[in-house]
Amino acid sequence: MGRRALLSVLGASLLVTLLAGCAGSPTIPVATSTETPSVEAETRLWYQANSAFSDGRYSAAIHLYERYLTTYPKSRRANEAHWELGQSYEQMGEVTGALKEYRILAGPEGAPVSSQSVYAERALHRIEALRNQSTVPAGARSGHTALYVSFSNLPPMAQVESWVRQLSAQGVSAILVDASLESSFTRPPTPTVAPTSTPLPTLPTGALFSTSQGPVMTDWFSVLVPQAHEVGMSVFAVLDLFHAPLSDHRQESRMLLYDPTRRKVHPWAQFDLLAPPVQQELAQLLADLLRSGVDGMVFRARAENSFAYEVSDGVLRQFETQVRQPSSEVAQALRERMTVRQDAGALASDKTLWRWVGWKARQELDVLARLKKYLQKAVPRLRMVLEIHPEALSNPTSALVNYGEDAAEARRRGFDLLLGGPSREASDVRAFGGAFKGWSRDVIQSEKGEPQTLPQGWVLLRTPAEHGGGMFTGLAQQADELRTPDIRHLVFVPEAAPAVP
């Protein structure tokens, strides 16, 4: 099945799987393979090559793609294999090898572009680009030098092509861009309004890609992604699932916030990821986003440290059924946590509190892991990145209670982790490197027959003042100096609007 056909059924597969995961055990049933041994061997080799590229093991990727083309020269994936092989050579700085693969796709010089290969035109663009540069941009060989661009900082659509090409020439290898206005790293979160408060002004909302699940503000991804891919840049969509651009206004799809001091619940703005209707809509939303051709997705972390106090009827019922403990005991544990002194000893309700936050965090991660599995089944190279707070590394127990974050478990599930929060100075990278140490090793849960990607670390950095106004020359060199074996991807966040360089 080709990528387009697989994407067309992806949404339905996601819905069935997610609902199956909610109704019972979180274990995902694996269908019995009907492929012949020869087809299975080809599929396994293809996944190994894709996984090597996705993990940044470009030398291994070159070996595996070449082996694939030698073993299966007439495969339906042959053109894609030549393209990925050329991309691997580029990442290694081997321009001659890259040009060889691109010329195979483009055909004899002067010949018309083949209508049978969607890669032919891409290859011609890469040939022209490589002829005009003597080396691969610094920073592209060992990890991404990424630039975060909020919606408000995007250039006019008419200038996107020149903007992308000049960023690429300056060594920027990836762009992180908001998939909706609510996802912005630079926009302050909208506070929850108490019932007696004066409502805040309604801010603009809507998706920035084509989707059937909610309002579309403008389809930016259809313009940006093709332009970026033409010059070999990657595009990552930044999305806040808790405030996703969905047309779901049902109260049962939203979380409530429990106030232990008054023993009341208040409306809470974010979606309940454990509610089956929300999962259905999110599954289709992400399938729509995948069709834009993005190379990865970054899921925002909670903005508020309210995880332990977020409740809903559905979540409480699931907890009582699976853990076999009354939800009233959860409420009592939360009340005691609010009133106990900092220097007090352990409470009898502590076990209930940890059982509650641990169970709920695992349930949410199960939902994200199922999304990850099926999205990567359609696009094996797709990188799935979870934002975490620094607290998840420095104080894991606090991060679990406050944000529902378990960095170690997310890593075992194969997620990349982005150290989020406010962007930080470049001098802080080395300090965080120790916390990420060893994360590029094989620590993920293995699953027979499934492609695996090794988790990698990402960090948000302030763009140096001298690079303000959109002049980003030198970022790639700085990124190479700061990169560690485990923090390979550095995301620069400009303080000023990035004008066209």
C-alpha positions as CSV (number, residue, x, y, z in Angstrom):
1,M,0.0,0.0,0.0
2,G,1.4,3.4,-1.0
3,R,1.8,6.3,1.4
4,R,-1.3,8.2,0.0
5,A,-3.5,5.1,0.3
6,L,-2.2,4.3,3.8
7,L,-2.9,7.9,4.9
8,S,-6.4,7.7,3.6
9,V,-7.2,4.9,6.0
10,L,-5.0,6.1,8.9
11,G,-7.7,8.1,10.6
12,A,-10.1,5.2,10.8
13,S,-7.4,2.9,12.1
14,L,-6.5,5.4,14.8
15,L,-10.0,5.8,15.9
16,V,-10.6,2.0,16.3
17,T,-7.3,1.5,18.1
18,L,-7.7,4.4,20.5
19,L,-11.2,3.4,21.4
20,A,-10.1,-0.2,22.0
21,G,-7.3,1.0,24.2
22,C,-9.7,3.1,26.3
23,A,-12.4,0.5,26.7
24,G,-10.1,-2.2,28.2
25,S,-6.5,-3.1,28.6
26,P,-4.0,-0.6,27.3
27,T,-2.2,-3.4,25.4
28,I,-2.5,-2.9,21.7
29,P,-3.5,-6.0,19.7
30,V,-1.1,-6.9,16.9
31,A,-2.6,-8.4,13.8
32,T,-1.2,-11.6,12.5
33,S,1.0,-11.0,9.5
34,T,-0.2,-12.4,6.2
35,E,3.0,-11.4,4.3
36,T,5.3,-14.0,2.7
37,P,8.8,-14.4,4.2
38,S,10.3,-12.6,1.2
39,V,8.0,-9.6,1.6
40,E,8.6,-9.6,5.4
41,A,12.4,-9.5,4.8
42,E,12.0,-6.6,2.4
43,T,9.8,-4.7,4.8
44,R,12.2,-5.3,7.7
45,L,15.2,-4.0,5.7
46,W,13.2,-0.9,4.6
47,Y,12.2,-0.1,8.2
48,Q,15.8,-0.6,9.3
49,A,17.1,1.8,6.7
50,N,14.4,4.4,7.6
51,S,15.0,4.0,11.3
52,A,18.8,4.5,10.8
53,F,18.1,7.7,8.9
54,S,15.6,8.9,11.5
55,D,18.1,8.2,14.3
56,G,20.8,10.3,12.6
57,R,22.9,7.2,11.9
58,Y,23.5,8.3,8.3
59,S,26.5,6.0,7.6
60,A,24.3,3.0,8.6
61,A,21.5,4.4,6.5
62,I,23.7,4.6,3.4
63,H,24.7,1.0,3.9
64,L,21.1,-0.2,4.4
65,Y,19.6,1.8,1.5
66,E,22.3,0.6,-0.8
67,R,21.7,-3.0,0.3
68,Y,18.0,-2.5,-0.3
69,L,18.5,-1.2,-3.8
70,T,20.9,-4.0,-4.6
71,T,18.5,-6.7,-3.2
72,Y,15.2,-5.2,-4.5
73,P,16.1,-3.1,-7.6
74,K,12.6,-3.3,-9.0
75,S,10.8,-2.5,-5.7
76,R,8.0,0.0,-5.7
77,R,10.0,1.9,-3.1
78,A,13.1,2.1,-5.4
79,N,12.7,5.8,-6.2
80,E,12.1,6.7,-2.5
81,A,15.2,4.6,-1.6
82,H,17.3,6.6,-4.1
83,W,16.0,9.9,-2.6
84,E,16.6,8.8,1.0
85,L,20.1,7.6,0.0
86,G,20.8,11.0,-1.6
87,Q,19.6,12.7,1.6
88,S,21.8,10.4,3.7
89,Y,24.9,11.3,1.6
90,E,24.0,15.0,2.0
91,Q,23.9,14.7,5.8
92,M,27.3,13.1,5.7
93,G,28.7,15.9,3.5
94,E,29.3,13.6,0.6
95,V,28.0,15.7,-2.2
96,T,29.3,13.4,-5.0
97,G,27.3,10.5,-3.7
98,A,24.2,12.6,-3.2
99,L,24.4,13.9,-6.8
100,K,24.7,10.4,-8.2
101,E,21.5,9.4,-6.5
102,Y,19.6,12.5,-7.6
103,R,20.8,12.1,-11.2
104,I,19.3,8.6,-11.2
105,L,16.0,10.1,-10.2
106,A,16.1,13.0,-12.5
107,G,17.1,11.0,-15.6
108,P,19.5,12.1,-18.3
109,E,20.3,15.8,-18.4
110,G,17.9,17.6,-20.6
111,A,15.4,14.8,-20.6
112,P,11.8,15.6,-19.6
113,V,10.9,14.9,-16.0
114,S,9.3,11.5,-15.7
115,S,5.6,11.6,-14.8
116,Q,6.1,8.3,-13.0
117,S,8.3,9.7,-10.3
118,V,7.3,12.4,-7.8
119,Y,10.9,12.5,-6.8
120,A,12.3,13.6,-10.2
121,E,11.5,17.3,-9.7
122,R,12.8,17.3,-6.2
123,A,16.0,15.7,-7.4
124,L,16.5,18.4,-10.0
125,H,16.1,21.1,-7.3
126,R,18.7,19.4,-5.1
127,I,21.1,19.0,-8.1
128,E,20.8,22.8,-8.7
129,A,21.2,23.6,-5.1
130,L,24.3,21.4,-4.6
131,R,25.9,22.9,-7.7
132,N,25.6,26.3,-6.1
133,Q,27.2,25.4,-2.8
134,S,30.5,23.8,-2.1
135,T,29.5,22.1,1.2
136,V,26.5,20.9,3.1
137,P,25.4,23.6,5.6
138,A,27.2,23.3,8.9
139,G,25.1,21.7,11.6
140,A,23.1,19.5,9.2
141,R,25.4,16.5,9.6
142,S,24.9,15.6,13.3
143,G,21.6,17.1,14.3
144,H,19.1,19.8,13.6
145,T,19.9,23.5,13.9
146,A,16.2,24.4,14.1
147,L,14.4,27.8,14.2
148,Y,11.1,28.2,16.0
149,V,8.7,30.5,14.1
150,S,5.5,31.5,15.6
151,F,2.5,32.2,13.4
152,S,2.8,36.0,14.1
153,N,6.5,35.9,13.0
154,L,6.0,34.1,9.6
155,P,6.9,36.2,6.6
156,P,4.3,37.1,4.0
157,M,3.3,34.1,1.9
158,A,4.8,35.7,-1.2
159,Q,8.2,35.7,0.4
160,V,8.2,32.2,1.9
161,E,10.3,30.7,-0.9
162,S,13.2,33.2,-0.7
163,W,13.0,33.2,3.2
164,V,13.3,29.4,3.3
165,R,16.1,29.2,0.8
166,Q,18.2,31.8,2.7
167,L,17.6,30.2,6.0
168,S,18.8,26.9,4.5
169,A,21.9,28.6,3.1
170,Q,22.7,30.0,6.5
171,G,22.7,26.5,8.1
172,V,19.2,26.2,9.5
173,S,18.1,22.6,8.8
174,A,14.6,22.6,10.4
175,I,11.7,24.9,11.1
176,L,9.3,24.4,14.0
177,V,6.1,26.2,13.3
178,D,2.8,26.4,15.2
179,A,0.0,24.2,14.0
180,S,-2.5,26.5,15.7
181,L,-2.3,29.8,17.6
182,E,-2.9,28.0,20.9
183,S,0.3,26.0,20.4
184,S,2.7,29.0,20.4
185,F,5.9,28.8,22.5
186,T,5.9,32.6,22.7
187,R,2.2,33.3,23.3
188,P,1.3,33.3,27.1
189,P,-1.4,30.7,27.9
190,T,-4.9,31.9,28.3
191,P,-5.9,31.6,32.0
192,T,-8.9,29.7,33.0
193,V,-11.8,32.1,33.8
194,A,-13.6,31.5,37.0
195,P,-17.5,31.5,36.7
196,T,-17.7,34.8,38.6
197,S,-15.0,36.6,36.7
198,T,-15.4,38.9,33.8
199,P,-14.8,36.9,30.6
200,L,-11.5,37.7,28.8
201,P,-11.6,38.9,25.2
202,T,-11.8,36.0,22.7
203,L,-8.5,35.5,20.9
204,P,-8.2,34.3,17.3
205,T,-8.3,30.5,17.0
206,G,-8.1,27.8,14.3
207,A,-5.7,25.4,12.7
208,L,-2.9,26.5,10.3
209,F,-3.3,23.3,8.2
210,S,-6.2,21.8,6.3
211,T,-8.4,19.7,8.6
212,S,-12.0,18.6,8.8
213,Q,-12.0,18.5,12.6
214,G,-12.2,22.2,13.4
215,P,-11.9,25.8,12.1
216,V,-9.0,26.5,9.7
217,M,-7.5,29.9,10.1
218,T,-5.2,29.6,7.1
219,D,-3.5,26.6,5.5
220,W,0.1,27.6,6.1
221,F,1.6,24.1,6.0
222,S,0.6,23.6,2.3
223,V,2.8,26.5,1.4
224,L,5.7,26.1,3.8
225,V,6.3,22.3,3.8
226,P,6.9,21.9,0.0
227,Q,9.2,24.9,-0.1
228,A,11.2,23.6,2.8
229,H,11.5,20.1,1.3
230,E,12.8,21.5,-1.9
231,V,15.9,22.7,-0.2
232,G,16.3,19.7,2.1
233,M,14.9,21.4,5.2
234,S,12.6,19.6,7.7
235,V,9.3,21.0,9.1
236,F,8.0,20.1,12.5
237,A,4.4,21.0,13.6
238,V,4.0,22.3,17.1
239,L,0.6,21.3,18.6
240,D,-1.0,21.6,22.0
241,L,-3.3,18.6,22.3
242,F,-4.9,20.0,25.5
243,H,-6.1,23.0,23.5
244,A,-6.3,21.5,20.1
245,P,-8.2,23.4,17.3
246,L,-11.3,21.1,17.5
247,S,-15.0,21.9,17.0
248,D,-15.9,20.0,20.2
249,H,-17.8,22.2,22.6
250,R,-19.2,19.5,24.8
251,Q,-18.5,19.9,28.4
252,E,-17.9,16.2,28.9
253,S,-14.9,16.6,26.6
254,R,-13.2,19.1,28.9
255,M,-11.5,18.6,32.2
256,L,-12.7,20.0,35.5
257,L,-10.5,21.4,38.2
258,Y,-11.0,20.2,41.7
259,D,-10.6,22.8,44.5
260,P,-9.8,20.9,47.7
261,T,-10.3,23.9,50.0
262,R,-13.9,24.5,48.8
263,R,-14.6,20.9,47.8
264,K,-15.9,22.0,44.4
265,V,-15.0,21.6,40.8
266,H,-14.6,24.5,38.3
267,P,-14.6,24.5,34.5
268,W,-11.2,24.0,33.0
269,A,-10.2,25.0,29.5
270,Q,-8.3,22.0,28.4
271,F,-9.5,18.8,26.6
272,D,-9.7,15.5,28.5
273,L,-7.3,13.2,26.5
274,L,-8.8,10.2,28.2
275,A,-12.3,10.9,26.8
276,P,-13.1,8.7,23.8
277,P,-14.8,11.5,21.8
278,V,-11.7,13.7,22.2
279,Q,-9.4,10.8,21.1
280,Q,-11.6,10.2,18.0
281,E,-11.2,13.9,17.0
282,L,-7.5,14.1,17.8
283,A,-6.8,11.0,15.8
284,Q,-8.4,12.5,12.7
285,L,-6.8,15.9,13.3
286,L,-3.3,14.3,13.4
287,A,-4.0,12.3,10.3
288,D,-5.0,15.5,8.5
289,L,-1.8,17.2,9.8
290,L,0.3,14.2,8.6
291,R,-1.1,14.7,5.1
292,S,0.7,18.1,4.9
293,G,4.0,16.2,4.7
294,V,5.5,17.3,8.0
295,D,8.6,15.5,9.2
296,G,7.7,15.5,12.8
297,M,5.2,16.7,15.5
298,V,6.0,18.4,18.8
299,F,3.3,18.0,21.5
300,R,3.3,20.8,24.0
301,A,3.4,20.1,27.7
302,R,0.8,21.3,30.2
303,A,1.1,25.1,30.8
304,E,-0.4,24.8,34.3
305,N,1.0,22.7,37.2
306,S,-2.5,21.3,37.9
307,F,-2.3,17.7,36.8
308,A,-3.2,16.1,40.1
309,Y,-6.3,18.2,40.4
310,E,-7.7,17.7,36.9
311,V,-10.7,15.4,37.0
312,S,-13.7,14.4,34.9
313,D,-16.5,11.9,35.4
314,G,-15.0,9.6,32.8
315,V,-11.5,9.6,34.3
316,L,-12.8,9.0,37.8
317,R,-14.9,6.0,36.6
318,Q,-12.0,4.5,34.8
319,F,-9.8,4.9,37.9
320,E,-12.4,3.2,40.1
321,T,-12.8,0.3,37.6
322,Q,-9.2,-0.3,36.9
323,V,-7.6,0.5,40.3
324,R,-10.6,-0.6,42.4
325,Q,-10.4,2.4,44.7
326,P,-13.2,4.9,45.4
327,S,-12.6,8.3,43.8
328,S,-13.7,9.8,47.2
329,E,-10.3,8.6,48.5
330,V,-8.6,10.6,45.7
331,A,-10.4,13.7,46.8
332,Q,-9.4,13.1,50.4
333,A,-5.8,12.6,49.4
334,L,-5.8,15.9,47.4
335,R,-7.3,17.8,50.4
336,E,-4.7,16.5,52.7
337,R,-1.9,17.4,50.3
338,M,-3.2,21.0,50.2
339,T,-3.3,21.3,54.0
340,V,-0.2,19.4,55.1
341,R,2.9,21.4,56.2
342,Q,6.1,21.1,54.1
343,D,8.0,19.5,57.0
344,A,5.3,17.0,57.9
345,G,5.9,13.3,57.6
346,A,4.3,10.9,55.2
347,L,0.5,10.8,55.2
348,A,-1.6,7.7,55.1
349,S,-3.1,9.1,51.9
350,D,0.2,9.4,50.1
351,K,-0.2,5.9,48.5
352,T,-3.6,7.0,47.1
353,L,-2.1,10.2,45.7
354,W,0.8,8.4,44.0
355,R,-1.6,5.7,42.7
356,W,-3.8,8.4,41.2
357,V,-1.2,10.5,39.5
358,G,0.8,7.4,38.4
359,W,-2.3,5.8,36.9
360,K,-3.5,8.9,35.1
361,A,0.0,9.7,33.7
362,R,0.3,6.2,32.3
363,Q,-3.1,6.4,30.7
364,E,-2.3,9.7,28.9
365,L,1.0,8.3,27.8
366,D,-0.7,5.2,26.5
367,V,-2.9,7.4,24.3
368,L,0.1,9.3,22.9
369,A,2.0,6.0,22.3
370,R,-0.9,4.6,20.3
371,L,-1.0,7.8,18.2
372,K,2.8,7.6,17.7
373,K,2.7,3.9,16.6
374,Y,0.1,4.4,14.0
375,L,1.4,7.7,12.6
376,Q,4.9,6.1,12.3
377,K,3.4,3.1,10.6
378,A,2.3,5.4,7.8
379,V,5.5,7.5,7.9
380,P,8.4,5.6,9.6
381,R,10.7,8.6,9.6
382,L,8.2,10.8,11.4
383,R,9.7,12.0,14.7
384,M,7.4,12.4,17.6
385,V,8.6,14.9,20.2
386,L,7.1,15.5,23.7
387,E,7.8,18.8,25.5
388,I,8.8,18.4,29.1
389,H,9.5,20.9,31.9
390,P,13.0,21.0,33.4
391,E,11.4,19.7,36.5
392,A,11.0,16.3,34.8
393,L,14.8,15.9,34.9
394,S,15.7,17.7,38.1
395,N,12.8,16.6,40.3
396,P,10.8,13.7,38.6
397,T,8.4,13.1,41.5
398,S,7.3,16.8,41.5
399,A,7.0,16.7,37.7
400,L,4.7,13.7,37.9
401,V,2.3,15.3,40.4
402,N,2.3,18.8,38.8
403,Y,2.4,18.0,35.1
404,G,1.9,14.3,34.7
405,E,5.3,14.0,33.1
406,D,7.4,10.8,33.3
407,A,10.4,11.5,31.2
408,A,12.0,8.0,31.7
409,E,8.8,6.2,30.6
410,A,8.4,8.5,27.6
411,R,11.9,7.8,26.6
412,R,11.3,4.0,26.8
413,R,8.3,4.5,24.5
414,G,10.7,6.0,21.9
415,F,9.6,9.7,22.1
416,D,12.1,12.4,21.6
417,L,12.0,14.9,24.5
418,L,12.1,18.7,24.1
419,L,13.3,20.5,27.2
420,G,10.7,23.3,27.0
421,G,9.6,26.2,29.2
422,P,11.2,29.6,28.6
423,S,14.0,29.5,26.1
424,R,17.4,29.5,27.8
425,E,20.9,30.7,27.2
426,A,23.4,28.7,25.2
427,S,25.6,28.3,28.3
428,D,23.0,26.1,29.9
429,V,23.1,23.4,27.3
430,R,26.1,21.6,28.8
431,A,24.5,21.5,32.2
432,F,21.4,19.8,30.8
433,G,23.6,17.5,28.8
434,G,24.3,15.4,31.9
435,A,20.6,14.9,32.5
436,F,20.2,13.6,29.0
437,K,23.3,11.4,29.1
438,G,22.7,8.0,27.6
439,W,19.4,8.8,26.0
440,S,20.6,7.9,22.5
441,R,21.2,4.3,23.7
442,D,18.9,1.5,22.9
443,V,16.5,1.8,25.9
444,I,13.2,1.8,24.1
445,Q,10.7,-1.0,24.4
446,S,11.1,-3.4,21.5
447,E,8.2,-4.7,19.6
448,K,8.6,-7.4,17.0
449,G,8.0,-6.3,13.5
450,E,7.7,-2.6,14.3
451,P,10.3,0.0,13.2
452,Q,12.0,1.6,16.2
453,T,13.5,5.1,16.5
454,L,16.0,5.9,19.3
455,P,14.9,8.9,21.5
456,Q,16.8,12.1,21.1
457,G,17.0,15.3,23.1
458,W,15.9,18.8,21.9
459,V,16.5,22.1,23.8
460,L,14.9,25.6,23.3
461,L,17.6,28.3,23.2
462,R,17.4,32.1,22.9
463,T,18.6,33.4,19.6
464,P,21.7,35.6,20.4
465,A,21.0,39.3,20.3
466,E,23.4,39.9,17.4
467,H,21.2,37.6,15.3
468,G,18.1,39.7,15.9
469,G,16.0,41.1,13.0
470,G,16.2,37.7,11.2
471,M,19.9,37.7,10.4
472,F,20.7,34.1,11.5
473,T,24.2,33.7,10.1
474,G,26.4,31.8,12.6
475,L,23.6,29.8,14.3
476,A,24.7,26.5,12.7
477,Q,28.3,27.0,13.9
478,Q,27.2,27.8,17.4
479,A,24.9,24.7,17.4
480,D,27.8,22.5,16.4
481,E,29.8,23.8,19.3
482,L,27.0,23.2,21.8
483,R,25.7,19.9,20.5
484,T,26.2,16.8,22.7
485,P,25.8,13.1,21.8
486,D,22.4,13.2,23.5
487,I,21.2,16.8,22.9
488,R,21.5,16.8,19.1
489,H,18.7,19.2,18.2
490,L,18.9,22.8,19.2
491,V,15.9,25.0,18.6
492,F,16.6,28.8,18.5
493,V,13.7,31.1,19.5
494,P,14.1,34.6,18.1
495,E,13.1,37.4,20.4
496,A,12.4,39.7,17.4
497,A,10.2,38.9,14.4
498,P,12.3,37.0,11.8
499,A,12.3,39.3,8.8
500,V,13.4,37.9,5.5
501,P,17.3,37.7,5.7
